[in-house]
Amino acid sequence: MTTFDENLSSDHLRVALEAARAAGEISRKYYKGNLAVEIKQDRTPVTQADVECEAAIREIILERFPEHGFYGEEFGRTQTDSEYLWLVDPIDGTKAFVRQYPFFSTQIALMHNGEIVLGVSSGTMMDELAWAEKGLGAWLNGERLAVSDIADSDRAAVSTGNLKSLARGDGWQRLGKIVADADRIRGYGDFYHYHLLAAGKIEAVIESDVNILDIAALAIIVSEAGGLFTDLNGNPPDLDTRSVLAANPVLHGHYLDLLKGFVI
């Protein structure tokens, strides 16, 4: 497998990797501590670790690129008129984090004029650091990623994430057809199933309840690994994305035909 040459990366990517590592040091420190957990208005949890991680990421990025916009899970958005916008979830999977299982990560992505051009996904406790930059491929711990070429849905491994919206309507029956046909159905969850998809170890990920901060970095990682990453209606990810169909290119269309038309 090809090894990543750090000399090929941009200043943007080097700064994003630095910020992810800084956040990882903070989240690792808090991981097994007695955390105070608050519940936000959207009923999701937030901890001091979330706040400190985002503050560290924001400081590192904006010190280097003060003219860029920044949109974080905890502190919101700045500079809405900038052509560059950083999208950050400091601890994606806070529910996992507070219950002390390792399926949480730091997600950092960069948009340029509305297009995701860079992503870093750091699964701190699982020692998984994935990144991608437009045109330079996707990488995990320095080795190049590539999606599988499995073309038969009955040989495919499919992972599902958040599915509440899909479960409330006829989307559940549509998903049932995929489940019945697949070789394996798992719920690896959060960042991890996207890493598996990009590495060619599973063939598809389906989620109906996400936000762009959860999946922006993962979108370009999957895409640069050769996969297709859309919402459940086949639209490319943008700031309003709420669902995901990510798959290798030979199976994406098959799953999209089954799921398309489901409105989130």
Secondary structure, 3 states (H helix, E strand, C coil): CCECCHHHCCHHHHHHHHHHHHHHHHHHHHCCCCCCEEECCCCCEEEHHHHHHHHHHHHHHHHHCCCCEEEECCCEEECCCCCEEEEEEEEECHHHHHCCCCCCEEEEEEEECCEEEEEEEEEHHHCEEEEEECCCCEEECCEECCCCCCCCHHHCEEEECCCHHHHCCCHHHHHHHHHHHCCEEECCCCCHHHHHHHCCCCCEEEECCCCHHHHHHHHHHHHHCCCEEECCCCCCCCCCCCCEEEECHHHHHHHHHHHCCCCC
